[in-house]
Structure formats: structure tokens, C-alpha cells
Amino acid sequence: MTAEAEAAPVRRIRTASLFRDGLLLAQAAALPERARALSALVFDVTLHLEADDFIHYAIPGEALKRSERRKAAAAFHARLRNPRLHRALTVWRDAFRPMFDDQPWLFPSGQNRDHPLTEESLGEIVRRVTAARLGQRISIHDIRGCVATELIETDPARGAAQASAVLRHRDPAVTREHYDHAEGLVACAGWDAAVKRRVCGDRPDLDLGADT
């Protein structure tokens, strides 16, 4: 979506919105936080583009899902190196973002120049875009789940612990209960390998037209 926007022959507000919505999906996957935290991202305040493709996030406690007592604690900090996202954020800030207004928040509204998009609006954008592009309405919370599942399934030995840390679950059992389905991937991989051995080995081709 961001590539489509950059390739557009004429850049209008609709083109900028296309870039924004693609950036939202990428940001939600790279930093799997809830919509409230994403709505709090502001250039040079809660989101800092650093040298060498590093991105630093400093999200205040009130924008996180915490108890009222814990919300008063220090902000959540994360620093990640992601060259593609760093470039997209830079292009957004320099080329497309000013088409909306001169404010610093990451996700502007096309209707209200005085406020950023709310968490509800961000959630609706993600559901609308995924329905149009994938044929399935996906929520921002679902993206968190996808990130956790990807971590677990690509590294069954350590993925559960990594997913628990990324999602900031205080109890790793929560992660295992809701996202740890790596045994299914292992079983599927084993079945796929077995089928390939049967089909691609030194055996005659299957006669799919024969009576069974």
C-alpha cells in the first residue's frame, strides 16, 4: 500500500491516506500494541527515528492496558531496528504527513485537523483495509495474535517465551494458553515432508482417475 502511494503519478489526500493505512498495518505488526498505544504515537515525543534505522518508542502508561495503579508507572520503552519501517516512517513524515496538517502525531485524521485518529478509528481502518485486501476483517488485537503465533511457530523451543515478552504478558501461561499452537505447525510440516517423499520419490505417478 505504501509502494502504491509512492508510485502514484499525482499525490492527493487520498494517496496520503493510502500510505497512512499501509503504514498503520506495518506499525501494528512491528510494534504489536493495542490501538490505544498506537493512537498515542507522536513524532519526537513517543516515537523517535534514530540513526542506523533504529526506532525508539516511549509510550506513556495511560496509553497501555494496565491497572490504574500501574498506569502511573514509567512509560513503556522499546527500541527496534527495522530498515523498511524506518524508511516508511521517514517518507511519511517528510512527503505525505504534511498533506493533512502540521501536527506531530503519527496518524492524522482527514476530517479533524486538531486531533489524531482515535483508537476506535484506527481499529476501523484496519478492519476495513483487511476486509478489502484479504477478504477477512482483522482487528488490531488479531495482529498481536498473529505476531505471537508467528514467533512461536517459527521457533517452537523459544518462541513462547519470546512472544510472552513481546506481548508483555506478566504470566507466560497466558501466552501458551492463547497462542502456543506450534505443535500443529510441526505436525503439518511432518505431513508435508511425508507427502513429498511419497509423491516425489522413485514411485509411479498417482492415477487420480482410478477407482478407489
BALOBA-1460 file (C-alpha; in Angstrom, 3 decimals):
// residues 212
<rec num="1" residu="m" x="0.000" y="0.000" z="0.000"/>
<rec num="2" residu="t" x="2.824" y="2.417" z="0.753"/>
<rec num="3" residu="a" x="4.504" y="1.446" z="-2.517"/>
<rec num="4" residu="e" x="1.253" y="2.118" z="-4.383"/>
<rec num="5" residu="a" x="1.053" y="5.556" z="-2.805"/>
<rec num="6" residu="e" x="4.658" y="6.401" z="-3.666"/>
<rec num="7" residu="a" x="4.141" y="5.267" z="-7.266"/>
<rec num="8" residu="a" x="1.029" y="7.373" z="-7.783"/>
<rec num="9" residu="p" x="1.512" y="9.896" z="-10.612"/>
<rec num="10" residu="v" x="-0.300" y="12.593" z="-8.617"/>
<rec num="11" residu="r" x="-0.249" y="12.771" z="-4.839"/>
<rec num="12" residu="r" x="-3.560" y="13.811" z="-3.329"/>
<rec num="13" residu="i" x="-5.037" y="13.397" z="0.140"/>
<rec num="14" residu="r" x="-6.481" y="10.045" z="-0.938"/>
<rec num="15" residu="t" x="-2.957" y="8.913" z="-1.847"/>
<rec num="16" residu="a" x="-1.671" y="10.101" z="1.519"/>
<rec num="17" residu="s" x="-4.474" y="8.177" z="3.241"/>
<rec num="18" residu="l" x="-3.446" y="5.037" z="1.352"/>
<rec num="19" residu="f" x="0.112" y="5.441" z="2.619"/>
<rec num="20" residu="r" x="-1.133" y="6.113" z="6.150"/>
<rec num="21" residu="d" x="-3.295" y="2.989" z="6.204"/>
<rec num="22" residu="g" x="-0.483" y="0.782" z="4.907"/>
<rec num="23" residu="l" x="1.878" y="2.292" z="7.458"/>
<rec num="24" residu="l" x="-0.675" y="1.564" z="10.194"/>
<rec num="25" residu="l" x="-0.692" y="-2.140" z="9.319"/>
<rec num="26" residu="a" x="3.102" y="-2.278" z="9.233"/>
<rec num="27" residu="q" x="3.394" y="-0.388" z="12.521"/>
<rec num="28" residu="a" x="0.843" y="-2.625" z="14.226"/>
<rec num="29" residu="a" x="2.838" y="-5.715" z="13.227"/>
<rec num="30" residu="a" x="6.266" y="-4.298" z="14.080"/>
<rec num="31" residu="l" x="5.096" y="-2.995" z="17.469"/>
<rec num="32" residu="p" x="2.236" y="-5.329" z="18.446"/>
<rec num="33" residu="e" x="0.484" y="-2.997" z="20.849"/>
<rec num="34" residu="r" x="-3.204" y="-2.236" z="21.233"/>
<rec num="35" residu="a" x="-4.978" y="0.512" z="19.331"/>
<rec num="36" residu="r" x="-4.777" y="2.850" z="22.319"/>
<rec num="37" residu="a" x="-0.975" y="2.731" z="22.285"/>
<rec num="38" residu="l" x="-0.804" y="3.199" z="18.513"/>
<rec num="39" residu="s" x="-3.052" y="6.255" z="18.765"/>
<rec num="40" residu="a" x="-0.557" y="7.779" z="21.217"/>
<rec num="41" residu="l" x="2.386" y="7.703" z="18.784"/>
<rec num="42" residu="v" x="3.720" y="11.207" z="18.151"/>
<rec num="43" residu="f" x="6.893" y="12.080" z="16.252"/>
<rec num="44" residu="d" x="9.750" y="13.153" z="18.538"/>
<rec num="45" residu="v" x="7.607" y="12.579" z="21.634"/>
<rec num="46" residu="t" x="6.600" y="8.921" z="21.808"/>
<rec num="47" residu="l" x="8.208" y="7.867" z="18.515"/>
<rec num="48" residu="h" x="11.795" y="8.785" z="17.632"/>
<rec num="49" residu="l" x="13.567" y="7.994" z="14.361"/>
<rec num="50" residu="e" x="17.197" y="7.401" z="15.269"/>
<rec num="51" residu="a" x="20.344" y="6.754" z="13.267"/>
<rec num="52" residu="d" x="21.155" y="3.373" z="11.707"/>
<rec num="53" residu="d" x="17.473" y="2.518" z="11.126"/>
<rec num="54" residu="f" x="16.603" y="2.342" z="14.837"/>
<rec num="55" residu="i" x="13.155" y="3.383" z="16.043"/>
<rec num="56" residu="h" x="12.613" y="4.268" z="19.693"/>
<rec num="57" residu="y" x="9.148" y="4.140" z="21.274"/>
<rec num="58" residu="a" x="8.271" y="5.728" z="24.613"/>
<rec num="59" residu="i" x="4.596" y="5.091" z="25.306"/>
<rec num="60" residu="p" x="3.072" y="6.567" z="28.492"/>
<rec num="61" residu="g" x="1.413" y="4.277" z="30.994"/>
<rec num="62" residu="e" x="-2.057" y="5.724" z="30.443"/>
<rec num="63" residu="a" x="-1.938" y="4.534" z="26.822"/>
<rec num="64" residu="l" x="-1.268" y="0.934" z="27.855"/>
<rec num="65" residu="k" x="-3.562" y="-1.769" z="29.174"/>
<rec num="66" residu="r" x="-2.584" y="-1.708" z="32.823"/>
<rec num="67" residu="s" x="-4.258" y="-1.421" z="36.169"/>
<rec num="68" residu="e" x="-4.856" y="2.122" z="37.384"/>
<rec num="69" residu="r" x="-2.027" y="1.715" z="39.890"/>
<rec num="70" residu="r" x="0.437" y="0.552" z="37.245"/>
<rec num="71" residu="k" x="-0.563" y="3.249" z="34.750"/>
<rec num="72" residu="a" x="1.229" y="5.783" z="36.919"/>
<rec num="73" residu="a" x="4.484" y="3.854" z="36.454"/>
<rec num="74" residu="a" x="7.168" y="4.760" z="33.940"/>
<rec num="75" residu="a" x="6.404" y="4.676" z="30.229"/>
<rec num="76" residu="f" x="6.963" y="1.582" z="28.140"/>
<rec num="77" residu="h" x="10.169" y="1.863" z="26.107"/>
<rec num="78" residu="a" x="11.129" y="-0.242" z="23.110"/>
<rec num="79" residu="r" x="13.925" y="0.179" z="20.597"/>
<rec num="80" residu="l" x="13.955" y="-1.833" z="17.401"/>
<rec num="81" residu="r" x="15.939" y="-1.829" z="14.190"/>
<rec num="82" residu="n" x="13.728" y="-2.115" z="11.137"/>
<rec num="83" residu="p" x="15.117" y="-0.505" z="7.963"/>
<rec num="84" residu="r" x="11.918" y="-0.867" z="5.916"/>
<rec num="85" residu="l" x="9.681" y="0.578" z="8.611"/>
<rec num="86" residu="h" x="12.211" y="3.312" z="9.367"/>
<rec num="87" residu="r" x="12.202" y="4.330" z="5.702"/>
<rec num="88" residu="a" x="8.392" y="4.238" z="5.529"/>
<rec num="89" residu="l" x="8.125" y="6.432" z="8.619"/>
<rec num="90" residu="t" x="10.649" y="8.870" z="7.166"/>
<rec num="91" residu="v" x="8.845" y="9.086" z="3.819"/>
<rec num="92" residu="w" x="5.542" y="9.502" z="5.650"/>
<rec num="93" residu="r" x="6.843" y="12.300" z="7.853"/>
<rec num="94" residu="d" x="8.577" y="14.185" z="5.040"/>
<rec num="95" residu="a" x="6.347" y="13.642" z="1.989"/>
<rec num="96" residu="f" x="2.818" y="12.559" z="2.908"/>
<rec num="97" residu="r" x="2.144" y="13.558" z="6.515"/>
<rec num="98" residu="p" x="2.223" y="17.360" z="5.833"/>
<rec num="99" residu="m" x="-0.690" y="16.954" z="3.413"/>
<rec num="100" residu="f" x="-3.003" y="16.511" z="6.414"/>
<rec num="101" residu="d" x="-1.843" y="19.195" z="8.861"/>
<rec num="102" residu="d" x="1.258" y="20.496" z="10.633"/>
<rec num="103" residu="q" x="0.788" y="18.462" z="13.816"/>
<rec num="104" residu="p" x="3.299" y="15.816" z="15.005"/>
<rec num="105" residu="w" x="1.018" y="12.866" z="15.730"/>
<rec num="106" residu="l" x="1.654" y="9.781" z="13.624"/>
<rec num="107" residu="f" x="-1.868" y="9.017" z="12.432"/>
<rec num="108" residu="p" x="-3.803" y="12.150" z="11.416"/>
<rec num="109" residu="s" x="-7.475" y="12.361" z="10.624"/>
<rec num="110" residu="g" x="-8.715" y="13.581" z="7.276"/>
<rec num="111" residu="q" x="-11.733" y="15.201" z="8.947"/>
<rec num="112" residu="n" x="-10.319" y="16.743" z="12.127"/>
<rec num="113" residu="r" x="-7.067" y="18.687" z="11.914"/>
<rec num="114" residu="d" x="-6.997" y="19.339" z="15.657"/>
<rec num="115" residu="h" x="-6.874" y="15.718" z="16.848"/>
<rec num="116" residu="p" x="-5.227" y="12.465" z="15.757"/>
<rec num="117" residu="l" x="-7.198" y="9.386" z="14.836"/>
<rec num="118" residu="t" x="-8.718" y="7.745" z="17.905"/>
<rec num="119" residu="e" x="-8.142" y="4.124" z="18.833"/>
<rec num="120" residu="e" x="-11.637" y="3.329" z="17.555"/>
<rec num="121" residu="s" x="-10.863" y="4.937" z="14.201"/>
<rec num="122" residu="l" x="-7.567" y="3.069" z="13.888"/>
<rec num="123" residu="g" x="-9.354" y="-0.194" z="14.595"/>
<rec num="124" residu="e" x="-11.977" y="0.515" z="11.960"/>
<rec num="125" residu="i" x="-9.324" y="1.366" z="9.365"/>
<rec num="126" residu="v" x="-7.546" y="-1.939" z="9.958"/>
<rec num="127" residu="r" x="-10.794" y="-3.895" z="9.726"/>
<rec num="128" residu="r" x="-11.841" y="-2.082" z="6.560"/>
<rec num="129" residu="v" x="-8.486" y="-2.442" z="4.817"/>
<rec num="130" residu="t" x="-8.036" y="-6.118" z="5.677"/>
<rec num="131" residu="a" x="-11.570" y="-6.871" z="4.506"/>
<rec num="132" residu="a" x="-10.858" y="-5.181" z="1.178"/>
<rec num="133" residu="r" x="-7.371" y="-6.609" z="0.687"/>
<rec num="134" residu="l" x="-7.626" y="-10.021" z="2.336"/>
<rec num="135" residu="g" x="-11.333" y="-10.774" z="2.294"/>
<rec num="136" residu="q" x="-11.399" y="-11.008" z="6.085"/>
<rec num="137" residu="r" x="-11.937" y="-8.302" z="8.708"/>
<rec num="138" residu="i" x="-8.964" y="-8.393" z="11.082"/>
<rec num="139" residu="s" x="-8.645" y="-6.315" z="14.225"/>
<rec num="140" residu="i" x="-5.524" y="-4.710" z="15.654"/>
<rec num="141" residu="h" x="-5.749" y="-7.214" z="18.508"/>
<rec num="142" residu="d" x="-5.768" y="-10.014" z="15.917"/>
<rec num="143" residu="i" x="-2.488" y="-8.636" z="14.559"/>
<rec num="144" residu="r" x="-0.993" y="-9.024" z="18.035"/>
<rec num="145" residu="g" x="-2.116" y="-12.613" z="17.954"/>
<rec num="146" residu="c" x="-0.579" y="-13.132" z="14.518"/>
<rec num="147" residu="v" x="2.769" y="-11.801" z="15.757"/>
<rec num="148" residu="a" x="2.705" y="-14.126" z="18.760"/>
<rec num="149" residu="t" x="1.746" y="-17.130" z="16.648"/>
<rec num="150" residu="e" x="4.493" y="-16.361" z="14.127"/>
<rec num="151" residu="l" x="7.115" y="-16.176" z="16.872"/>
<rec num="152" residu="i" x="6.002" y="-19.448" z="18.403"/>
<rec num="153" residu="e" x="5.639" y="-21.391" z="15.181"/>
<rec num="154" residu="t" x="8.979" y="-20.319" z="13.717"/>
<rec num="155" residu="d" x="10.850" y="-21.251" z="16.900"/>
<rec num="156" residu="p" x="8.905" y="-23.867" z="18.901"/>
<rec num="157" residu="a" x="11.685" y="-24.122" z="21.503"/>
<rec num="158" residu="r" x="11.953" y="-20.431" z="22.430"/>
<rec num="159" residu="g" x="9.066" y="-18.766" z="20.650"/>
<rec num="160" residu="a" x="6.602" y="-18.946" z="23.538"/>
<rec num="161" residu="a" x="8.983" y="-17.062" z="25.824"/>
<rec num="162" residu="q" x="9.727" y="-14.510" z="23.103"/>
<rec num="163" residu="a" x="6.031" y="-13.996" z="22.384"/>
<rec num="164" residu="s" x="5.288" y="-13.534" z="26.065"/>
<rec num="165" residu="a" x="7.952" y="-10.837" z="26.288"/>
<rec num="166" residu="v" x="6.804" y="-9.062" z="23.105"/>
<rec num="167" residu="l" x="3.165" y="-9.037" z="24.218"/>
<rec num="168" residu="r" x="4.224" y="-8.080" z="27.766"/>
<rec num="169" residu="h" x="2.223" y="-10.842" z="29.410"/>
<rec num="170" residu="r" x="3.097" y="-10.988" z="33.089"/>
<rec num="171" residu="d" x="2.252" y="-14.686" z="33.143"/>
<rec num="172" residu="p" x="3.761" y="-16.787" z="30.283"/>
<rec num="173" residu="a" x="0.922" y="-19.262" z="30.802"/>
<rec num="174" residu="v" x="-1.428" y="-16.707" z="29.211"/>
<rec num="175" residu="t" x="0.673" y="-16.753" z="26.056"/>
<rec num="176" residu="r" x="0.817" y="-20.543" z="25.967"/>
<rec num="177" residu="e" x="-2.927" y="-20.863" z="26.504"/>
<rec num="178" residu="h" x="-3.972" y="-18.492" z="23.736"/>
<rec num="179" residu="y" x="-1.163" y="-18.596" z="21.182"/>
<rec num="180" residu="d" x="1.018" y="-21.678" z="21.621"/>
<rec num="181" residu="h" x="-0.086" y="-23.898" z="18.753"/>
<rec num="182" residu="a" x="3.395" y="-24.746" z="17.486"/>
<rec num="183" residu="e" x="2.724" y="-28.483" z="17.680"/>
<rec num="184" residu="g" x="0.203" y="-28.028" z="14.878"/>
<rec num="185" residu="l" x="2.846" y="-26.470" z="12.656"/>
<rec num="186" residu="v" x="5.297" y="-29.267" z="13.431"/>
<rec num="187" residu="a" x="2.675" y="-31.870" z="12.563"/>
<rec num="188" residu="c" x="1.808" y="-30.103" z="9.311"/>
<rec num="189" residu="a" x="5.477" y="-29.824" z="8.368"/>
<rec num="190" residu="g" x="5.971" y="-33.524" z="9.043"/>
<rec num="191" residu="w" x="2.927" y="-34.449" z="6.960"/>
<rec num="192" residu="d" x="4.103" y="-32.198" z="4.123"/>
<rec num="193" residu="a" x="7.520" y="-33.850" z="4.137"/>
<rec num="194" residu="a" x="5.939" y="-37.299" z="4.112"/>
<rec num="195" residu="v" x="3.707" y="-36.430" z="1.168"/>
<rec num="196" residu="k" x="6.646" y="-35.026" z="-0.788"/>
<rec num="197" residu="r" x="8.632" y="-38.226" z="-0.203"/>
<rec num="198" residu="r" x="5.717" y="-40.314" z="-1.467"/>
<rec num="199" residu="v" x="4.982" y="-38.145" z="-4.480"/>
<rec num="200" residu="c" x="8.473" y="-37.037" z="-5.485"/>
<rec num="201" residu="g" x="10.355" y="-40.252" z="-4.738"/>
<rec num="202" residu="d" x="11.033" y="-43.170" z="-7.063"/>
<rec num="203" residu="r" x="7.404" y="-44.183" z="-7.253"/>
<rec num="204" residu="p" x="4.913" y="-44.198" z="-10.127"/>
<rec num="205" residu="d" x="2.634" y="-41.203" z="-10.507"/>
<rec num="206" residu="l" x="-0.683" y="-41.429" z="-8.726"/>
<rec num="207" residu="d" x="-3.578" y="-42.316" z="-11.019"/>
<rec num="208" residu="l" x="-6.201" y="-39.898" z="-9.795"/>
<rec num="209" residu="g" x="-8.718" y="-41.276" z="-12.238"/>
<rec num="210" residu="a" x="-8.618" y="-44.816" z="-10.949"/>
<rec num="211" residu="d" x="-11.443" y="-46.318" z="-8.916"/>
<rec num="212" residu="t" x="-10.870" y="-46.217" z="-5.170"/>
